[in-house]
């Protein structure tokens, strides 16, 4: 009899677990995407996940304020840090920073960026790798990357043909009037301190290639694409003076 009751409980537990799994699966598959919530007006004025040009227009600037704050923090206390941008920060803390930035900028009424609320010198953000992690996440979350989709194949073809002059010319036409120049200026300063932070143009190319540019339809050999992405970002840093002078 005891054995029978044990089997009954075991079957009941399995059934309960299956029901829970089924409900979780339904919840995940039915959960609306960020884009859907934004289109319905349920989420407004997000920082992460917004188009770069939309943020700049909203803030009447050429560089989003959050990007400026992150880069200023890096230049203040991260230029000599070993593995800056390469070393990962605590993901939970990065997500917390992302949440605070988005929550502070979600409202139906016109908003003002709460710089007094977001102090990256606060002790909770003392790990500079958290700040760099949040900045990389910001760029990864852009609906269209910093390098526009329309440029991707041109960049790749130029790398294939080793047409560096062509590549530089095409990149210059876009970057000289965009927030890209602000970002690459900071990366250029990091390269200048490579003897201390151990981040060369090659290292930063590996970190930022997939973060700053990608194909609109990521099909085909992704490993090959990643090599080109890294090479393009590395070229931008190696030829910095030619591109941004």
N, C-alpha and C positions, 0 to 999 in steps of 0.2 A: 504493500500500500504506500509506504514511504517513497519507494522507487517510482511509483506511478505519479505521486504528487510532484516529485522532482522533475520528471519528464514534462508534466503539465506546465510547471512554472517556467521551464526552459523554453518551451514552445511559445508561451505567452510573452516572455521577454523578447524573444526573436521577433515576434509579431509587432510588439511595441516599437522596437528599434527600426523595423522596416517602415512603419507608419511615420516615424520621425524623419527618417531619411527621405521618404517620399514628399513630405511637407516642405522640408528644406530645399529639395530639388525644385519644387514648384515655385517657392519663394524666389530662389535665385534666378530661374528662367523668366519669371514674370516681372522681376525688379526693373523699373524703367531706367534707361541710361541717363547720364548727366545731360546729354544733348536734348533728350526728350523732355526732361524736367525744365531745362532752360527755354525750350520752344513753347512750353505751356505756361511759362511765366512763374513757375513755382520756385525757381532759383534765379536770382538776378545778380548782375554785377560781380560774377566770380572773377577772381584774379587767375587762379590756376584753371586752365582749360579754355580761356578766352583767346580770341585771335589777337595777335600782337598789335595790329593796326587799330583794333577796337579799343584796346587798353590805352594806347597812346592818344587816340582821339578823346577818349573819356577823361584822361588826365591832362590833356593839352600839353603833351610832352613828346619827345622823340624816343625816350627810354622809359619803360614802366618803372614806377617808384620802387616796387619790390626788388626789381633787378638792380637798381642803383644801390639800394640799401645792402643787398647781399655782397655786391662787388666792393662797396666801400668797407664793409666789415672784413672782407678777405684782404684788402690792401692795408688795412689798419693792423691786423694781427695774424695774417695767414701767409704772407709772401715767403717767409722762411720756414714754413712748416713742412716737414718731410711728407711727401706724397699728397700735397694739397690737390684737391679735386679727384685724385685717384683713390684715396682711402675713404671707405664708406663710413658715414655717421650712423648713429643709432636710428633704425628705421621708425620706431615708435615715436621718437622725439621729432624726427623729420615730419612725420604725419601730423603730429600735434601742431607744429609750426604752420604747416599747410592749412590745417583746419582753422587756426586762429586768423590767418591772413584772409581766408575766404569768408569766415563768419564776420569779420570786421568790415567786410566790403559787400555784404548782402543786405540790400534794403530796397524798398519800392521807391522811396524818395531819393532825390539826388544825393549822392554820398560824397564825403570828403575822406581821402585816404588818411586813416588814423595813425599818423606817424608817431604821435605821443603814446599810442597803445603798443606799437611794435618797436620795441627797443632791442636790437640784436646784440647790444652790449649787456643785456640782462644775463644773470648767472645761469638761467636755464638754457641759454644758447651759447654757453661758454665754449663748447666744443665746436671749433670752426668747421669741422667736417659735417656737422649738422647743417650749418648754413650753406656750405657748398652742395650738400646733398639735396637741400630744398631748391636751390637754384637749378641744379640739373633736372630735378623733377619738374620744375616750372617749364623748362624748355622741352622736355619730353611730352608734357601735357598739351603743348600748343597744337591746335587743330591743323595748322600748317607750320612746318618747322621754320627756323630762322632762315635757312636756305630755302627759298620757295621751291615748290614741286617742279615748276616750269624750268628751273635751272638744273635739276638733278642730272638728266641725261646728257646735257651739254658738258657738265663738269666731268662726268664719267668718261665721255668720249675724248675729252681733252687729255685726261690722265692716260687713257689707253694709247693715245697718239703721242704722248709726252709733249703736248703742245702747251708748255707752261705759260708762254706769253699770251696765248689765246685765253687760257684759264684766268690768268691775272686780270686781263682786260675785262672779261665778262663779270668776274666777281667784283671788280672795282665799280662797275656801273651800278651795281645794286648797293654795295656796302657803304660807299662814301656818304650816302644820305639816309642812313638807317642806324638803329641801335646796335647793329652788328659791330660797327667800328668801336663803340664804347666797350663791348665785351672783349673784342680782340685786343684792344689796348691793354686791358688788365691782364689777359693771358700772355701778352708780349712781355709785360713786367715780370710775370712769374718765370718765364723762360730766362730772363736776364738774371734771375737769382737761382738758376738751376744747380749751381754748385752747392747750395744749401738745401733747397727743397727737393732736389733730384727729379725735377719734372722738366724734361726736354721737350722740344717740339714734337718728337715722335711719341712720347708718353701722353702729352696732351691731345695729340691727334687721335690716339686710341680711345681716350676718354670721351672726347667731344665729337668725333666723327658721327657715330650713330645717334648722338643726342641732338645735333644741329642740322642734320640733313638726312633725308630718306626718300625713297621712291614713293609716289602716290599710291601705286598698286605694287605692294611688295611681293612680287612673284619671281620665279626663277631662282638662281643660285644666291641665297642670302649671304653665304660666306664670302663670295666674290664681291657682292655689294658692300659688305662691311670693310673689305680691304680698300676699296675705292673711297669709301666715306672717310676712313682714317687718313688716307693719302691726301685727300682734298683739304681736310682740316689742318694737316701738318703743313701743306703748301701755303695755306693762308698765313700761318705763323712764320714759316721760313722766309717768305717774301713779304713780310709785314711792311717794311719800309717802302717797297715798290707799290704796294696796294693802297696804303693809307697815308702816304706822305702828302 
